[in-house]
Amino acid sequence: MAFTPHRLRESFARAMEPSVIFVMGRAEVERLIQEKPQVGLRMISLLSERLHYYETRMEDVTLKEVPARLASLILFLVESEGLRGPGEIRIPTRYTHEHLSTMIGANREAVTRAFGRLQDEGALQIRRRIIYVEDVEALQSAAGRLLEEGGAESPSS
């Protein structure tokens, strides 16, 4: 991040779809914010959203089983990229179980089992690696399950 004193040279990101990247140095970012304060306000808003997202992910990893963590992540994906159709919401990005497992701090096998459980509960379906949410309330219920509420999975599996 050009506007922080911390260097992130060791960080990287991988685009999941074709993307255009634009790089700005710290001086350019500061000048832009001074010239257009609404840019600074929008940056603060985005950083606040990201902080909330990561706080939620940390809470999920420490307090929830894998199916609940996966359900919580899918609800986030519904909000951020979901496309409503008749009787379902489609998440257009083709996430692999491996990628989703990394996002929720679990292993791929546990994510596969969690998908099976969520499908059995009627919350979602997977067709051609695309997630279709069929029952948001069932997904919300699954996302709200804490560790002590029972289940066979351990928090790290």
C-alpha positions as CSV (number, residue, x, y, z in Angstrom):
1,M,0.0,0.0,0.0
2,A,1.5,3.2,-1.1
3,F,-0.2,5.3,1.5
4,T,1.2,3.4,4.5
5,P,4.7,3.5,5.9
6,H,4.8,-0.3,5.7
7,R,6.5,-2.0,2.8
8,L,4.6,-4.8,1.2
9,R,7.3,-5.9,-1.3
10,E,6.9,-9.5,-0.1
11,S,3.2,-9.5,-0.7
12,F,1.5,-10.6,-3.9
13,A,-1.9,-11.3,-5.4
14,R,-3.1,-13.5,-8.1
15,A,-5.9,-12.4,-10.4
16,M,-8.7,-15.0,-10.8
17,E,-9.8,-13.3,-14.0
18,P,-8.3,-10.9,-16.6
19,S,-7.5,-7.7,-14.8
20,V,-6.0,-4.3,-15.3
21,I,-3.5,-3.2,-12.7
22,F,-2.5,0.4,-11.9
23,V,0.3,1.3,-9.6
24,M,0.6,4.7,-7.8
25,G,3.4,5.8,-5.5
26,R,2.8,7.3,-2.1
27,A,3.3,10.9,-3.3
28,E,0.8,10.4,-6.1
29,V,-1.8,8.9,-3.7
30,E,-1.3,11.8,-1.2
31,R,-1.7,14.4,-4.0
32,L,-4.8,12.7,-5.3
33,I,-6.4,12.7,-1.8
34,Q,-5.5,16.3,-1.2
35,E,-7.0,17.3,-4.6
36,K,-10.0,15.1,-4.3
37,P,-10.9,14.4,-0.6
38,Q,-13.8,12.1,-1.7
39,V,-11.1,9.6,-2.9
40,G,-9.6,9.6,0.6
41,L,-13.0,9.0,2.1
42,R,-13.7,6.2,-0.3
43,M,-10.4,4.6,0.6
44,I,-11.2,4.8,4.3
45,S,-14.6,3.2,3.5
46,L,-12.9,0.4,1.6
47,L,-10.3,-0.2,4.3
48,S,-13.1,-0.3,6.9
49,E,-15.0,-2.9,4.8
50,R,-11.8,-5.0,4.5
51,L,-11.1,-4.8,8.2
52,H,-14.7,-6.0,9.0
53,Y,-14.3,-8.9,6.5
54,Y,-11.0,-10.0,8.1
55,E,-12.4,-9.7,11.6
56,T,-15.3,-11.9,10.6
57,R,-13.0,-14.4,9.0
58,M,-10.8,-14.5,12.1
59,E,-13.9,-15.0,14.3
60,D,-15.1,-17.8,12.0
61,V,-11.8,-19.6,12.1
62,T,-11.7,-19.5,15.9
63,L,-15.3,-20.1,16.8
64,K,-16.9,-22.2,14.0
65,E,-16.7,-25.6,12.4
66,V,-15.8,-25.9,8.7
67,P,-19.4,-26.1,7.4
68,A,-20.3,-22.9,9.3
69,R,-17.1,-21.1,8.0
70,L,-17.9,-22.2,4.5
71,A,-21.5,-21.0,4.8
72,S,-20.3,-17.7,6.1
73,L,-17.9,-17.2,3.2
74,I,-20.6,-18.2,0.7
75,L,-22.9,-15.6,2.2
76,F,-20.1,-13.0,1.8
77,L,-19.7,-14.1,-1.8
78,V,-23.4,-13.8,-2.4
79,E,-23.3,-10.2,-1.2
80,S,-20.2,-9.3,-3.2
81,E,-20.7,-11.1,-6.5
82,G,-24.0,-13.0,-6.4
83,L,-26.3,-12.9,-9.4
84,R,-30.0,-13.5,-8.6
85,G,-31.9,-15.8,-10.8
86,P,-35.3,-17.6,-10.5
87,G,-35.2,-19.4,-7.2
88,E,-31.5,-19.2,-6.7
89,I,-28.4,-16.9,-6.5
90,R,-25.4,-17.8,-8.6
91,I,-21.8,-17.1,-7.6
92,P,-20.3,-16.7,-11.1
93,T,-16.6,-17.2,-10.1
94,R,-15.5,-20.8,-10.4
95,Y,-13.8,-21.3,-7.0
96,T,-12.0,-24.6,-6.5
97,H,-12.4,-26.4,-3.2
98,E,-8.7,-25.8,-2.6
99,H,-9.1,-22.0,-3.0
100,L,-12.1,-21.9,-0.7
101,S,-10.3,-24.0,1.8
102,T,-7.5,-21.5,1.9
103,M,-10.0,-18.7,2.3
104,I,-11.5,-20.3,5.4
105,G,-8.5,-21.9,7.0
106,A,-9.4,-25.5,6.4
107,N,-8.2,-28.4,4.2
108,R,-9.7,-29.3,0.8
109,E,-11.2,-32.5,2.1
110,A,-13.0,-30.7,4.9
111,V,-14.5,-28.2,2.4
112,T,-15.7,-31.1,0.2
113,R,-17.4,-32.7,3.2
114,A,-18.9,-29.3,4.2
115,F,-20.3,-28.7,0.7
116,G,-21.9,-32.2,0.9
117,R,-23.5,-31.2,4.3
118,L,-24.7,-27.8,3.0
119,Q,-26.2,-29.5,-0.1
120,D,-27.9,-32.2,2.0
121,E,-29.5,-29.3,4.1
122,G,-30.8,-27.8,0.8
123,A,-28.8,-24.6,1.2
124,L,-26.9,-24.8,-2.1
125,Q,-26.0,-26.8,-5.1
126,I,-22.8,-27.0,-7.2
127,R,-23.1,-27.4,-10.9
128,R,-20.0,-27.2,-13.2
129,R,-18.0,-25.7,-10.3
130,I,-20.5,-22.9,-9.9
131,I,-22.2,-22.4,-6.6
132,Y,-25.9,-21.9,-6.6
133,V,-27.5,-20.8,-3.4
134,E,-31.0,-22.1,-3.2
135,D,-31.9,-21.3,0.4
136,V,-30.3,-18.2,2.0
137,E,-32.0,-18.8,5.3
138,A,-30.6,-22.3,5.5
139,L,-27.2,-21.0,4.7
140,Q,-27.5,-18.3,7.3
141,S,-28.5,-20.9,9.9
142,A,-25.5,-23.0,8.9
143,A,-23.2,-20.0,9.1
144,G,-24.4,-19.2,12.6
145,R,-23.4,-22.5,14.1
146,L,-20.7,-22.2,16.7
147,L,-18.3,-25.0,17.7
148,E,-20.1,-25.9,20.9
149,E,-23.4,-26.3,19.0
150,G,-22.2,-29.7,17.8
151,G,-21.0,-31.4,14.7
152,A,-18.4,-34.0,13.8
153,E,-15.7,-31.6,12.4
154,S,-12.9,-30.1,14.3
155,P,-12.2,-26.4,13.7
156,S,-9.0,-27.0,11.9
157,S,-10.0,-29.9,9.7
